[in-house]
Every structure is written in C-alpha cells, then in structure tokens.
Amino acid sequence: MAQTALLQTERLKQIAAGEDLPVRQAPHNIEAEQALLGAILVNNEAHDRVSGFLQAHHFFDPLHQQIFETIAKLIYAGKPATPVTVKTYFDNAEPIDANLTVPQYLGRLAASATTIINAEEYGRTILDLFTRRELILIGEDLVNTAFDSPIDHPPEAQIQEAENRLYALAETEKYGKGFLSFGTALTHAVEMASAAYQREGGLSGIATGLRDLDNRMGGLQRSDLIILAGRPSMGKTALATNIAFNVARAFKAEEQPNGTSKTLEGGIVGFFSLEMSAEQLATRIVAEQTEIPSEQIRRGMIDETGFRRLAQKAQEMAAMPLFIDQTGGISIAQLAARARRLKRQRGLDVLVIDYVQLMTGSKKAGDNRVQEITEITTGLKALGKELGVPIIALSQLSRQVESRDDKRPQLSDLRESGSIEQDADVVLFVFREEYYVKNLEPRDPDDPKYQEWEQQMEKVKGTADVIIAKQRHGPTGTVKLAFQSEFTRFTDLADPSFSQYEH
C-alpha cells in the first residue's frame, strides 16, 4: 500500500511539472471489429445477434462506426446490407490509403469473413473495449477537473458527477433496453402471478408485514412511487419505520449460479432519514421490538431485566439488511446516486425517504418551491423505475386540514405541489382520530359531556386509519390498524372486520 501511494504521488508530481509521460494507446481490437462487420455483410442475421446491445459509437475505428451505422440503417429499412448495397454510400469517401478505397475495403471485409457463429462474442469484445475506453476518459476528466478545481464545481460535486457517469456506464445494458414484445410482457405478468400464487398470502409484491394493508395493495410493487402522508403526530414516520423493519426482518435470499443472489422474501431496505438521526431511528425500532418506551431508553430509565432484553434484541437485529442515510437536505441527484451505489454494493429492494419536503432540487428551480417539488417527485418516480424497487416517500400535509371540522386528509391536502398526487402510483394517508379527540377532553370531569367524550375516546383509542386515497392498480378505501404510541408501533387489529374498502 505504501509503495502504491508513493508511485501515485510521484506520478502526480510529474503531471504537475508538465513532464511527458509514456503514451499508451486506448484499448481496442481492430480485428474483432473487422470480423463482425464482415460477418454481417455476408449474413445480415449476424446483425440481429448484436443489435440489442451494440451501437455504432462502440467501435474504435471511425470508418467502422460509419460502416456499422450504414448497415444498421439498411437493415432497419428492410433492405439487404451487402458490399454492393453499402458501397454506394462510400463511393465518394476518402481512400483509406493510396492502394485501397472504402468500397474495396468492404469487399475485403466480406471476403475474409468465415462464420456468424462468433458474431455475438465479437460484439461483446467490442463493447467491453469501449467500456474500458470510457473508464479512461472518466478518469482523465476527473484528474483534469480536480487539478483545475473551478469555484462553482467543488469536490463534492465532482465526486457526484463521477459516480453518476460510472453508474451510467455500468448500467448501460441493464436499463433502457427499448421495446419489449407483448409476448415478453405477458411472460413477465404470468411470472408475477405465479410468484404471488406460490408466496404465502398471495402477494405479488413485497409484504409490509401488515395483513390488511397487504391484502388491499398486494404488497409493495416494484417501481411504484408510494406517497405516505399525514399531519405531524399522526405516525407516518412510525408506519414507514415499521414497514422498513418488517421487510428487512423477513429478508431471505438464494444464491444464483452466476454468483448473484435472488430475494425470496422480504428485502434489503435503504432508509433516507432527513429529519431524524440514525440513532433516533434505531431507538424507535428497538422500542417497538422490546416494548420499552423510547423515552425510557433515551433516558436510561430501565432496569437490569429490561437492559438485557434491549441488548439481546439489538444483537438479533444488528445483522438485518436495513441501511440508514441520515444526511439532511439531500438533493434528488445525490439521493439517486447513493441509492444506485447501495443497489450495486449491497443490493436494494425497498427505498424509504423521510420526507420529501426536506429534500432539495436543482439550482435551476431557484426559489420556486412548487417547481422544485415537481422535480423531486418526478425524479423519484424515474428512480423507482430505473432501480426496479418500490419507493416509499413520506410527505407533509398542508395546514388546511386543521381548519376543517372533518380532519380526515384528502388528496387536495398534499403540500406544495399537485405533482405529488400525479407522479404517485399509491397515496396513503395516516390518520389517528384519537389525537384530535384527546384534545377535546373537557376540563371538568363533572361536565355532562365528559362521559360522552370518554365513550368517544374509548371507541378510537389505540387505533389508526391508513386511507388508500389513490392506487393505480387496486381499490381505494380505509384500512384500520392498531397503534401503540408508547412503542411507536403499528400492528394488525385483532378483528379484521374493522377494515373498510371502496372498489
């Protein structure tokens, strides 16, 4: 390590001094490019084997780029691409050398072609070498920018830009594959139904651990943007934390032959806690699991038995795949970069953001908060589709809820932007009538209305409503849950008949 660091330091000194360094040629393989082009010119089916992942700019030689692009255009137009048909587009091209014109070169490519069997391997080789060249360019740009260090482009921005470019390069083949045939889409739909049929509870998505909510939503669906909103003290963070814990606790994976793992149950959870610290979030979860009020845990007001239970539970939960980022005021670009990194390094099945209004957009949005929120929600929806994971994003509600007699939230209460409702696949509201009824307690216990208040309080005590106000692929309605405020825990009601649905 010390020797490597010394060599790196010496190299930086040479660059700073302007000394000439050994020139290395960018990695490429002209023979592979020639072999592939020749195979396609002889048999256009070879193009079908590489068209799904190879593009003209992946070739190293500029002439080969032009030839491949011309061939592709002819094939897409339904015309044969042969040395004869392609040569007409290069009759006026500059000769390769004094003894070789481009039309002659096309004939040589076809004449030297042997078989199309290796066409895909040649294409993969060309793509791999292109990727290596791009890595070199990213590294050079990173070095040059670091030396220049513009005032308006600080190191943090440089790191983020490099991460984004590296991720885009790494995921070139994974996302954005273009059109799928309807047959392929149907296959995916049937596979999803099959997974739901085989999975306990018949869920097509990831189970939240709350029975009635899962029954209405079918679990958390991949690529869905789920907005979880509520007024302060309603318990939206508690519900998000409960779901995140339930998903991480149920995690089971199976190793695949290619060295990757496939999630069977539960999932790996990334939790962006913009409001609370990681310690506060962990305290909530520990309180829920040990049934020791978080207030007592924070103040150390627990006996020896309670502490042993706390230590035991903490040890059991330490290995859970729940990762917390406690950066405040994070931008949508930074959040996306970190989520991508987590997916590549650890895996990712569910992403939770607490909460949207604490995020920032780009500088372009300026002081226009509505435009900024629109940028954030649009970015979250795109990120969910890109990573193929459900995103649970918490949101505040406007104060107009408090001015109404009926405090139950509505879609129009979503704060600062209609884009939240528009971009969301699911909108959930957390509503605890107990909170409002408790504030109406008559001061005098002898007041005739006190008994009426007690009866009303008894009816709503320890319960919460999760209102499904929007769901693209399912029913809306209300799911009743039990809520233990001292442990910040949501659970299923003992009697499931409390749940009400609209279709």
ZATI-593588 format. One record per residue (C-alpha): residue in one letter; x, y, z. Coordinates in steps of 0.05 Angstrom, whole numbers, padded with zeros to 5 digits, always signed. Layout:
N
AXYZ
...
//
This chain:
503
M+00000+00000+00000
A+00056+00048+00019
Q+00093+00034-00046
T+00030+00045-00087
A+00017+00111-00053
L+00089+00132-00066
L+00082+00115-00141
Q+00017+00155-00144
T+00049+00214-00110
E+00108+00211-00159
R+00060+00209-00218
L+00022+00270-00193
K+00088+00307-00186
Q+00105+00290-00258
I+00037+00315-00282
A+00044+00379-00242
A+00113+00391-00270
G+00086+00382-00341
E+00133+00324-00355
D+00118+00279-00413
L+00090+00212-00392
P+00091+00148-00432
V+00035+00149-00484
R-00009+00088-00482
Q-00058+00071-00537
A-00131+00065-00519
P-00153-00008-00515
H-00185-00033-00580
N-00187-00093-00625
I-00190-00076-00699
E-00191-00149-00719
A-00254-00162-00678
E-00288-00102-00710
Q-00268-00126-00780
A-00292-00197-00766
L-00360-00173-00741
L-00371-00125-00799
G-00351-00178-00848
A-00398-00229-00817
I-00456-00180-00821
L-00441-00163-00894
V-00442-00237-00912
N-00504-00255-00869
N-00548-00199-00842
E-00573-00246-00787
A-00508-00231-00751
H-00533-00161-00740
D-00594-00187-00703
R-00547-00221-00653
V-00513-00156-00633
S-00565-00102-00647
G-00594-00108-00577
F-00530-00083-00543
L-00481-00057-00595
Q-00484+00013-00626
A-00441+00048-00678
H-00404+00092-00627
H-00378+00030-00591
F-00330+00017-00649
F-00260+00046-00642
D-00246+00060-00715
P-00287+00119-00742
L-00294+00085-00810
H-00321+00022-00776
Q-00371+00066-00739
Q-00396+00094-00805
I-00400+00025-00838
F-00438-00005-00779
E-00487+00053-00777
T-00499+00048-00852
I-00510-00027-00847
A-00559-00017-00789
K-00599+00035-00828
L-00605-00010-00889
I-00627-00070-00847
Y-00678-00028-00808
A-00706-00003-00874
G-00716-00076-00895
K-00661-00075-00948
P-00603-00123-00954
A-00535-00098-00929
T-00481-00127-00974
P-00415-00099-01000
V-00453-00080-01064
T-00510-00042-01029
V-00466-00010-00976
K-00411+00013-01026
T-00458+00065-01058
Y-00456+00105-00993
F-00380+00107-00994
D-00364+00119-01068
N-00340+00189-01052
A-00307+00173-00986
E-00234+00189-00977
P-00190+00128-00994
I-00160+00091-00935
D-00092+00094-00969
A-00062+00101-01039
N-00079+00029-01056
L-00146+00018-01020
T-00213+00052-01028
V-00271+00043-00979
P-00313+00002-01029
Q-00253-00044-01039
Y-00245-00049-00963
L-00318-00071-00957
G-00304-00127-01006
R-00243-00149-00966
L-00284-00150-00901
A-00336-00196-00933
A-00284-00240-00966
S-00246-00252-00901
A-00310-00268-00862
T-00316-00341-00843
T-00378-00351-00800
I-00431-00314-00760
I-00427-00363-00701
N-00379-00318-00663
A-00415-00253-00681
E-00442-00242-00611
E-00374-00255-00579
Y-00341-00205-00626
G-00396-00155-00607
R-00385-00166-00533
T-00310-00156-00542
I-00321-00090-00578
L-00369-00067-00523
D-00321-00087-00468
L-00264-00048-00500
F-00310+00013-00509
T-00326+00009-00435
R-00252+00008-00418
R-00241+00070-00462
E-00298+00106-00427
L-00268+00089-00359
I-00203+00121-00382
L-00240+00183-00405
I-00277+00189-00339
G-00212+00181-00301
E-00177+00234-00344
D-00235+00283-00336
L-00234+00271-00261
V-00160+00285-00257
N-00164+00347-00300
T-00223+00375-00263
A-00190+00361-00195
F-00128+00399-00217
D-00168+00457-00245
S-00218+00457-00187
P-00268+00512-00210
I-00300+00552-00154
D-00370+00533-00178
H-00353+00459-00182
P-00330+00437-00112
P-00300+00368-00097
E-00368+00342-00073
A-00399+00358-00140
Q-00340+00327-00177
I-00348+00262-00137
Q-00423+00261-00151
E-00412+00273-00225
A-00360+00217-00229
E-00407+00170-00192
N-00464+00185-00239
R-00421+00174-00301
L-00393+00109-00273
Y-00462+00084-00255
A-00490+00103-00324
L-00432+00066-00356
A-00441+00004-00312
E-00516+00001-00323
T-00515+00013-00399
E-00542-00056-00413
K-00586-00064-00352
Y-00636-00007-00363
G-00668+00024-00423
K-00670-00038-00466
G-00723-00009-00512
F-00787-00042-00533
L-00808-00109-00506
S-00853-00154-00547
F-00923-00164-00520
G-00906-00238-00511
T-00847-00219-00466
A-00891-00172-00426
L-00943-00227-00418
T-00889-00275-00394
H-00869-00225-00341
A-00941-00216-00320
V-00952-00291-00314
E-00887-00298-00274
M-00911-00244-00226
A-00978-00280-00218
S-00941-00346-00207
A-00897-00315-00154
A-00959-00287-00119
Y-00993-00355-00123
Q-00933-00390-00092
R-00918-00337-00039
E-00952-00342+00028
G-01011-00294+00029
G-01015-00290-00047
L-00977-00224-00053
S-00947-00201-00119
G-00903-00150-00083
I-00861-00145-00020
A-00901-00156+00044
T-00906-00096+00091
G-00918-00142+00150
L-00988-00111+00160
R-01040-00162+00137
D-01098-00117+00118
L-01054-00066+00083
D-01021-00122+00043
N-01089-00150+00024
R-01110-00085-00008
M-01044-00067-00041
G-01017-00136-00057
G-00953-00116-00022
L-00904-00063-00045
Q-00899-00066-00121
R-00834-00058-00158
S-00821+00011-00188
D-00882+00042-00152
L-00876+00110-00120
I-00916+00105-00055
I-00931+00172-00021
L-00944+00164+00054
A-00972+00229+00080
G-01001+00257+00144
R-01001+00316+00192
P-00949+00318+00248
S-00960+00268+00304
M-01003+00223+00260
G-00949+00169+00259
K-00926+00170+00186
T-00852+00161+00205
A-00872+00106+00254
L-00910+00069+00199
A-00853+00077+00150
T-00804+00052+00202
N-00848-00008+00219
I-00854-00027+00146
A-00779-00019+00135
F-00764-00063+00195
N-00815-00116+00175
V-00786-00121+00104
A-00714-00125+00129
R-00731-00176+00183
A-00765-00222+00133
F-00706-00220+00084
K-00687-00286+00053
A-00644-00294-00008
E-00620-00351-00052
E-00552-00354-00085
Q-00554-00359-00161
P-00505-00398-00206
N-00476-00333-00233
G-00455-00310-00164
T-00512-00262-00152
S-00569-00271-00102
K-00644-00271-00112
T-00690-00244-00059
L-00743-00295-00039
E-00778-00260+00019
G-00773-00191+00049
G-00718-00147+00022
I-00658-00102+00031
V-00681-00033+00054
G-00649+00035+00044
F-00676+00088+00091
F-00661+00162+00079
S-00676+00196+00146
L-00672+00270+00131
E-00705+00291+00196
M-00682+00242+00250
S-00612+00216+00263
A-00595+00143+00253
E-00592+00134+00329
Q-00662+00163+00338
L-00689+00117+00283
A-00655+00057+00315
T-00683+00076+00383
R-00753+00075+00353
I-00744+00006+00324
V-00714-00022+00388
A-00771+00008+00429
E-00821-00025+00382
Q-00788-00093+00388
T-00772-00094+00463
E-00836-00058+00483
I-00795-00010+00524
P-00818+00062+00512
S-00767+00101+00472
E-00769+00156+00525
Q-00743+00107+00577
I-00689+00081+00530
R-00664+00151+00516
R-00661+00170+00590
G-00634+00103+00613
M-00695+00091+00657
I-00694+00016+00650
D-00679-00040+00699
E-00629-00096+00691
T-00681-00143+00660
G-00702-00090+00611
F-00630-00075+00592
R-00615-00149+00580
R-00677-00153+00535
L-00653-00090+00499
A-00583-00118+00488
Q-00609-00184+00464
K-00657-00153+00414
A-00603-00105+00389
Q-00557-00164+00376
E-00611-00201+00338
M-00628-00140+00295
A-00556-00119+00281
A-00549-00165+00220
M-00614-00142+00187
P-00605-00112+00117
L-00630-00043+00137
F-00584+00015+00116
I-00595+00086+00140
D-00571+00151+00109
Q-00581+00209+00157
T-00557+00266+00111
G-00603+00326+00118
G-00624+00369+00059
I-00601+00319+00008
S-00615+00334-00065
I-00652+00288-00112
A-00588+00278-00152
Q-00548+00259-00090
L-00602+00213-00066
A-00606+00178-00133
A-00530+00169-00135
R-00529+00139-00065
A-00588+00093-00079
R-00553+00067-00142
R-00489+00056-00103
L-00526+00017-00049
K-00560-00026-00101
R-00494-00043-00134
Q-00455-00055-00069
R-00506-00087-00023
G-00570-00096-00063
L-00635-00058-00055
D-00708-00080-00053
V-00744-00022-00019
L-00726+00052-00012
V-00756+00097+00042
I-00749+00173+00044
D-00769+00213+00106
Y-00790+00262+00080
V-00800+00296+00011
Q-00805+00368+00036
L-00735+00363+00068
M-00703+00347+00000
T-00676+00398-00048
G-00680+00402-00124
S-00631+00431-00173
K-00607+00503-00173
K-00649+00514-00236
A-00713+00511-00195
G-00689+00572-00156
D-00740+00598-00105
N-00799+00564-00140
R-00815+00510-00088
V-00872+00480-00129
Q-00825+00470-00188
E-00773+00441-00141
I-00822+00390-00110
T-00845+00372-00181
E-00772+00358-00199
I-00763+00315-00137
T-00825+00272-00145
T-00812+00263-00220
G-00741+00243-00203
L-00764+00193-00150
K-00813+00161-00199
A-00758+00154-00251
L-00710+00126-00199
G-00761+00073-00177
K-00768+00050-00249
E-00693+00052-00261
L-00676+00010-00200
G-00738-00033-00203
V-00756-00021-00129
P-00816+00009-00093
I-00802+00077-00063
I-00840+00099-00001
A-00834+00175+00003
L-00864+00210+00064
S-00897+00277+00055
Q-00926+00332+00099
L-00998+00356+00091
S-01019+00428+00088
R-01048+00463+00149
Q-01117+00469+00117
V-01133+00401+00147
E-01134+00433+00216
S-01184+00486+00196
R-01237+00435+00176
D-01287+00400+00222
D-01271+00334+00187
K-01196+00325+00198
R-01191+00265+00152
P-01140+00283+00098
Q-01156+00288+00024
L-01113+00288-00039
S-01120+00363-00044
D-01083+00369+00023
L-01017+00345-00006
R-00970+00402+00007
E-00937+00448-00044
S-00950+00411-00108
G-01003+00373-00147
S-00945+00334-00178
I-00941+00291-00115
E-01010+00263-00130
Q-00996+00260-00204
D-00930+00222-00200
A-00951+00175-00144
D-00976+00105-00160
V-01004+00099-00090
V-01023+00154-00040
L-01032+00133+00033
F-01055+00179+00089
V-01043+00163+00162
F-01099+00189+00206
R-01108+00179+00281
E-01175+00206+00305
E-01151+00192+00377
Y-01103+00251+00371
Y-01159+00300+00357
V-01210+00270+00405
K-01159+00272+00462
N-01151+00347+00452
L-01226+00356+00462
E-01225+00329+00533
P-01270+00373+00578
R-01231+00405+00635
D-01284+00389+00686
P-01295+00314+00699
D-01364+00331+00726
D-01384+00362+00660
P-01442+00322+00630
K-01404+00320+00564
Y-01345+00285+00598
Q-01378+00216+00597
E-01395+00227+00523
W-01322+00244+00510
E-01299+00182+00547
Q-01343+00138+00504
Q-01317+00170+00441
M-01246+00164+00466
E-01255+00091+00482
K-01280+00078+00411
V-01218+00108+00377
K-01164+00094+00428
G-01105+00054+00403
T-01129+00054+00330
A-01106+00088+00267
D-01133+00093+00196
V-01090+00084+00135
I-01130+00116+00079
I-01114+00090+00009
A-01133+00153-00028
K-01102+00132-00094
Q-01080+00066-00123
R-01067+00058-00197
H-01077-00017-00198
G-01124-00031-00140
P-01181-00007-00096
T-01182+00055-00053
G-01211+00055+00018
T-01191+00053+00090
V-01151+00002+00130
K-01156+00004+00205
L-01094-00014+00245
A-01076-00017+00319
F-01026+00036+00342
Q-00986+00034+00407
S-00960+00105+00415
E-00912+00088+00472
F-00875+00039+00426
T-00890+00076+00360
R-00916+00010+00333
F-00970-00005+00282
T-00999-00075+00282
D-01060-00111+00253
L-01125-00106+00292
A-01148-00170+00324
D-01214-00164+00287
P-01201-00155+00212
S-01274-00135+00201
F-01255-00064+00220
S-01223-00053+00152
Q-01267-00017+00102
Y-01256-00015+00027
E-01283+00020-00034
H-01278-00011-00103
//
